[in-house]
Amino acid sequence: MKNLLFGSIAIALFVFNANAQQKSEVTQKADFISASLITSYEKEVTEYKFLSLTELNEEAEQIIQEFNFDNFDNSKKRTCAITIEIKVEVTIGTTKGIVSGLIITNCSDATTATKKLKEMLLAAAMG
């Protein structure tokens, strides 16, 4: 009787343990909703909104390249800084999520930094 009781408890524990370790596959993909690029430069904050992934890819780098950093002389170029924030909103099934990132970089590296930040956020958001 004692062996039967312990045997049934052991079997029950193995069954529950096996069920808990089953892999659940996530088959839902993330769908892009919108994105925004927020820049802060010389105390001026500007927000650009994008409603498609194509718009974000084509226009984000172009926006940063259009900044005019020429009004800094050589002695001030070392202190020239720009803050760039990108927010990406996606849905996965019925769940909505926002992935965002912020960088503060010098003016000469703004385009490269924006491109890297955008790629990292899209990879994280879209999976």
Disulfide bonds with the S-S distance in Angstrom:
Cys80-Cys107 1.53
